[in-house]
Amino acid sequence: MTKNELTKQKGSFERFLDWVERVGNKLPHPFFLFVYLTIGIMLLSAVLSILQVSAINPGSGEEVMVKSLLTREGVEWMLVNALKNFTGFAPLGLVLSMQMGIGLAEQAGLLSAFMRKTMYGAPLWAISLAVMFVGINGNIASDASIVIIPTLAASIYLSLGKNPLVGLMAGYAAACAGFSANLIIAGTDALLAGITQEAVKIIDPSIQVNPSINWYFMFASTFIFTFVGAWVTDKIIAPRLGEYKGKIKVAENQDLTPIENLALKNTGKAALIFLVILAVAVLPKNAILRNAETGGLIPSPLLNGIIPILMLFFITIGVAYGKTVGTIKTAGDIPKLMAEAVKTMSSYIVLVFIIGQFVAYFNWTNIGVVIAVKGAEFLQNVGFTGLPLIIGIILLSTIVNLFIGSGSAKWSILAPIFVPMLMLLGYSPAMTQVIYRIGDSSTNPITPLFPYFPIALGLAQHYDEDAGIGTLMSLMLPYALIFLVVWTLQLIVWMVLDLPLGPGAGIYM
């Protein structure tokens, strides 16, 4: 059969996926994508400077002119500030700090053991709920959860006599579509907040963005999508897949060993001691982590220092687990495991170099201010504000997600435009960040260019040799669409009730 004949046999949706794959594959590596964008900023700044494009900064009332990077002043600034743009890029320190703490716990074996304990210990009636809950919170282990959780979930379902593909799909959907949600502040919060902070500087450098700005919203989302995801799994995915008739008959034993169970108990004790110490530093009226002047928590050293606090927490529980199971034998093993964890961030560090330049160029040229002011004025004039604007940005995020897999890369492109623009329309940076996260996270499992899509497909083919891209896409689509709708409705409820998105972070400016 010829290629044209095969194409004719495909449905319109599969042809659309083929188109997405072709277009996405033609996109350059994210590093070079930002190289081209940076060059584009340089050229655009020169053209807009010649045309004397300007805007009135609503904060200061002063006229802001676009400055050209292709002048003596601009070239000198680029050379002198190249290293500062890299090392001063806010997300870099946040992400590396979180990775050292969480990575230590992962390298010691704690996160894998905890996931296995939680899912294998769930009663039969709650297995879908357990898979979704652990999968959604699994992003605390970053991308590792996208491989670990679907594999464990498939094994659990098979051991219970259920179709392992159902568990696999539930685990993959939870880890991908629910990637932004979590009960605690995770590395994703730190990464996105750092990028948001850089974008906020375009309008008001005095505003501070911390990783907890979406915590309340994402905390609630964790429980909402645990139940929503379990419903989709049991009512849509399981009936569609039916009874398993594959060749794999015996699931690998994932039960914890006695030493692993003991290690988890010791970890719990260490976590309790840490939290008691933290409570002593937070709860009393004049506690050290409260605001020294007001005695409140917003703002306070607790929120401003949440990343090092979380880092210390994960180091504490990681060491407690590792010492018990033997993955940490001497004090010297601790920095070794932390270093091993940071190695996985090497590609991100390289990418940050060029992203840092792109964001800094955007700010220095004043292009960000001009786009924000002109864009906000245009949207107000045409009446495209409020809910239609929010839904439009959510949908735009889903479209961009089809072609660019990296969440930080997408937000680095969109944040300098939308954060200041929505600030001028009265929305807080926390609100803009939530809007983006809804569109980005919901569609992760249906993005063919997502780095873990081929891995999920390979896992599916392990249980069903006939499983293909269409199989995975058709099973992920219900999760993606329902998550997208429910998450948007949750945001609307938040807006109607004017609920805070995080500590000290409201919907409006």
N, C-alpha and C positions, 0 to 999 in steps of 0.2 A: 504494500500500500504506500502511495507517495505521501510526501509531507503535506501537500495541499489537500489530499483526500482525508488525512488524519485531522487537519484543521477544520474541515467542513463538518466532521462528525462531532466535534467538540461543541458544548453548549456555550452560550454567550458569556456566562460567568467565567468559565474556564479560559475562554479566549481573552477576557479582560485580565485574568491573572497572568496569562502568558505575556500580555502587553506590559503589565506592571513589571514582570520579571525582566523582560527585554530592556525596558527603559531604565530600570534600576541598575541592571548590570552595566549599563553604559555610563552611569555616574562614576566620577573618580573616587578614589579613596578619600575618606573624610579629611585627611590632612591636606590633600591637594584641592579639595573642594573649598577649604578655608583659604588656601593660597590664592585661588582664583577670586574668591570673594574679597580678599584683602586688596588684591590688585584692582578690583572693581571699585572699591572704596577710594583708592588713590586717584583713579581716573575721574570718578564722579565728583570728588572734592575739588579737583582742578576745574572741571566744567562749571559746577555750581558757583565756585568762587569768582570765575570770570563773569558769570551772569549776575553776580552780586545778590544771590539768593539769601534771604534772611527771614527771621521770624521774631516776634516779641515774646520773650520768656515770661510766662505768666507769673512765675515766682518772684522775679526781681523787677519786672517791667522794662527791662533793658532790651535793646535790639541785639539779636545774636546773628552774626554773619557766618556763613560757611567759610572755613579756612582750608586752603589747599595744602595737601601733603607734598605736592610737586613744586615746591618753592624752596629757597635756601633755608628758611625757617623750618619748613615741614621736613625736609630731608635730615637736617640736623636733629630735630626732635625725634625722628624715627630711630636714628642711630644711637643717640644718647640714652633713649628710654627702652630699647629693645629688651634688655635683661630685666628691667623693672616691670615691664609689661608682662613678662613671663612669671617672675617670682612673686610679683604683687597681685597676680590673678587670684581673687578670693577663694574660688572653689578648690584650688590646688592643696592648700594646707588643710582645709576641712576634710577633703576626701582621703588624703594620705593618713591623717590622724585617725579617722574612723577605721580605715583599712588595717592599721596596725593593731587596733584593739579587737575588732571583729575577726580579722584575719588570724590572730593568735588563737582565738576560740575555735575557729574553723580548722586550723592546722593541728590543734591538739585533739580534734575529734569530737568536740562537744556538740557542735551544731548538728552533725549527722546523727549522733546518738539521740539527741533530743527529738529530732524529727521522727526517727524510727520508734522511739518510746511513745510519742504522742499518737501516731497513726496506728501502730500495732496494738496499742492499749485501748483503742476506741471500741465500744460495743457495736455489734453488727448493724443496728438500726441507724447509728450515727456515723457510719464509715465515710459517707460522702461529705458530711459536715466536717469531719476531722481532716479529710484530705484538703478541702477548700480552705479551712482555717489555717492549717499549717502551711499550705501553699502560698496563701496571701501574705502571711507573716514571714515566709521564707526569704523575702528579699533582704532580710537582715544579713543573710549570707551572700548578698549580691547575686551575681549571675549563676553562682554555683547551685542555687536552689532550682534553677530551671532545668538542670540535668538530674539532680538528686531526687527531687520530689516526684516527677512523673515516673521515674524508674521504681521508686519505693511504692508508689500508689498502684502501679500495674502489678507488682509482686503481691501486694496485700489483697487485691481483688482476686487474683488467681488462687491464692491460698484459701480464700473463702468460697471458692467455687463459682465466682462471678467472672464476667468477661474482663480480662486484664486491660483491653483497649479502653474500656470505660474509665478505669482508674487512671490510665495513662493520659487520656484526654482531660479528665478533671484536674489532674496534677499540673499538666502543662498550661491549661487555661487559668488556673489559680495563680501560678507563678508568673505568668505573663500579663494577663488582663488585669490582675489585681496587684501588679507590681508596685504601684504607688502607695497602696494602703498598708498600714501596719499599726500595731498597738503601741509601739515605741518609736522614737525618732531614729531613723536609719540613715545609711550612707546616702541614699537617694535624696533625702531631705537636705542633707548638708551640701550635696553637689548642686542641686537646683537653686537653693537659697543663695549660694555663692554667686551664681550667674545672675540671679535676680538682683543682688546687691550691686553688681557692676552696672546693670541697666538702670537702676534707681538713680545712680549718680548723674545721669543725663539731665534729670530734672531737679533733684534735691539731694546733694551729697550728704546732708545731715541726717537723712533717714537711715536707720540701721535695720537690716534684715537678718533675722536669725533662723536657724533650721527648724524651729518649732512653729513657724507661722501657719502651717497647714495641719498641725497635729490633731486638733479637735475634729476637724472634718474627716481626716484619714482614719482616726480612731473609730469613729462611727461607721465609716465605710467598711472597715474590717468585718464587723458583725453583719452589716447589711448584705455584703457580697458573699459571706460565708453561707447564708441562707439562700440567697439568689442563685449562687453557683451550684449549691447542692440540689436545688429545685430543677435547674437546667439539666444537671447530670442525671437525676432520677426520672424526670418526666420527658426529656427529649433525647438525650444521648443514649442512655441505657436501652430504651425501646428500639431506637434506630439500629443499634448494633446487635441487639438480640443475644442469643446464646452463643458462647464461644465454642468454635469447632476447630480451632487451630491445633498445631502440633505440640506446642509447649504445654506440658502437663504438670510439671512440678515447679513450684516457685522456690527460689533460693531462700534459705532460712535467714531471716533478718532479725531474729530475736536477740536481745541484748545479753551479753555475758554477765555473770555475777559481778565481775570487776567493773563493768560499764555501769551497771545499776548502782553499785556503791559510789562510783564516781559522780553520778548524777545527784545522789543524795548529798555528797560533800559539796557539790556545786551549789545546790539549793541553800545549804548552810552558809556558804561564802556570800551568796547573793543577799541573804537575809541580813547578815552582819553589815554588808556594804550599805544596804537600804536603811538600816537603823542609824548608822553614822550619818548618812545623808539627811535623814529626818531630823536629827539633832541639829544639823547645820541649816535647816530650812524652817522648821515648824515654830520654834520659839519667836517671840515678838522681835527681839533684837538679834536674831540668828545671823551668823556671818554671811550666809548666802542671800540674805534679803537686802533690799535697797537701804543703804545706810541713812538716807535722809527721810524717806517716807515709811520705811518698814514694810513696804509692799513687795510683791513678786514681779510686777510689771512696771518698769524694767527692773532687773536685778542681776547680781552676779550668777544666780542659778541659770537664768535663761541665756545670758550672754556667754556663759561658760559651759553650755550644755554639751558641746562636743568633747572637750577634755574630760568632763564627768562621765560621759558614756564610754569614752575610751578606757578610762580607769576601771569602769564596771566590767567591761568585757575582758580586760586583762586579768582582773580579779577572778572571775568565774572560769576563764580559760586556764589559768594557772592551777586553780583548785581541781579542775577535771584532769588536766594533763599530769599533775603530780600523782594522782590516784591511779590512772591507767598506765603510767610510765612513759607517755609521750614527752613529758618534761621530767628529766632526771636531775639536772643541775640548773643553777641560775643562768648559766651560759646558754641553755637551750631556749630561754625566753626570747632574747633578741634574735636568735637564729630563726625561730618560727615567725617572728614579726617581719624579719627581712624577707623570708620566703613568701609571706603574704603580700608584701609590697611589690615583689617581682611581678605579680600579675597586673600591676598598675603601670608597667613600663610603657605600654602603648598609649595609655591615657596621658602620661606625662609628656610624651612626644607631641601628642595632639594639642595639649594645653599650650605649648609654646606658640603655635600659630593662632590658636583661638584667642590667646591673650593679646596678640598683636591686633587681630581683627577688632576686638571689642574696644581696645584702647584707641585705635584709629577712628573708630565710629564716634567715640566720645570727644576726642581732641578736635576733630573737624567740625563739630557741632551739627553734623548731618542728623544725628539722633534727635536733637532738640527740634530742628526744622521739620523733620518728618512727623514727629509727635504732635507739634503744634498745628501744622497744616492738616495732618490726618484727622486730628480731633475736630478741627473746625469743619472739615468736609463732612465727617460723619454726623456732626450736629446739624449742619445745613440740610443734609438729605434725610435727616430723621432716623438714621441707622444707628441707634443706640439701644441701651437696655438689653432685654432678653434676646432680640434678633442678633445683636452684635456678639453677645456671649456665645450663642449657638453657632454663629458663623465662625468664630475663632476655634471652637471645639472641632467643628467639621474640617477646618483648614489644618488643624493639628493631625487629624486622622489621615488626611490626604498626604501631608508631608511625611507621615510615618510610613507610608507605603514605599517610599523611595529612600529614606535615610533611617537606618536602623538605630543609630546611636541617639539615646535620649538627650544626652548633654550637648551633642552636636546640633540637634534640632533646636533646643532651647537657646543655645548660644546665637543662633541665627534669628529666632523669633523674639527673644526677650528684649533686645535693644529697640525693637519697633513697638511691640505691644505693651510692655510695662510702662514706659513713659506716656504713650498715647492714652492708655486707660487711666493713668494717674490724672491726666488733664481732664478726663471725662468724669472724674470723681471716684474711680475704683482703686482700691489699695493694691500694692504689689502682691500681697498674699492672695488676693482674689484672682489676679491675672495668672499667677502661678498655678492655682487650682484649676482654672479653665484649661490651661495647657495640659496639665497632668491627666485630666479626664479623657481628652481626645487621644493623647499619646498612649496611655496605659491600656485603654479598652481595646485598641486595635492591634496591640503587639502580637497576639497569637495568629492573626490572619495576614501578617506581613511576610511575604515570601523572602524578603531580604533581611529579615531578622536573623542574626547570626546563629540562633539555636533552632531555627525552623528545620534545617536539614537533619539536625540531631534528633528532633522529635519525630521526623519522618522515618529515620533509621530505626528508632525504638519501636515505632508502629509496625514496621516491616519485620521486626523480630517476631512479633506475634501473628502477623498476617502478611504473607509474602506479596499479596495483591494490593496492599495499601499503597496509594500514590499521593501526589500533591493534592489532587481533587478530594481524596478521602479526608486528609487532614484539614483542608480548608473548609469542607462542608460540615465537619464536626466542630470546628472552632468558631464558625460564623454565628451560631446561636449565642454562644458566650459573649462574643464581641458586641453584637448588636444589642443584646439585652443589658449587658453591663453599661454600654454607652447610654442607653435610654434611662436606666435606673439612676446612674450617676448624675446625669443631667437633671433629672427630677429631684434628686437629693439636693443639688445645688440650688434649684429653684426654691425648695422648701427653706433652705438656709437663708436665701435672699428675702423671702417673704417674712420670715421670723427675725431677720437681721441678727443671726447668730454669729458669734466669733468663730473664725476659721482656725485660730490658734491663740495662745496666750498673748494678749495685747494686739492681736491682728484681726481687725474687723473686715467687713466686705468693702466698706467705703472709706475714703480718705478722711 
